[in-house]
Amino acid sequence: MSDPQPACLYCGSKSSKVPLIALIFQDKPYWICSQHLPILIHKPQELAKKLPGAEWLVGVDESSEHTD
C-alpha cells in the first residue's frame, strides 16, 4: 500500500494544488499549506480537533495570560 498524497491538515489541499510545509508532531508527519501556516503560529488551538493530541495548544494572545 502506498502512502497517501500529503495534504494540509487544516483544509485538506493536496501538494499538487498548493505548497505544503512539513511538520512533525508527536513523532508523526503532518503538512500544512502556506495559507494556513499563520494558524499554526498564531492560533494553534484551532488545530486541536485536526491534530491528535494538540488539545493543550494555546495561541499567542492566550499564552501571554498563562504563567508557569
Secondary structure, DSSP 8 states (H G I E B T S, - for coil): ------BBTTT--BTTTS-EEEEEETTEEEEEETTTHHHHHH-GGGGTTTSTT-TT---HHHHTT---
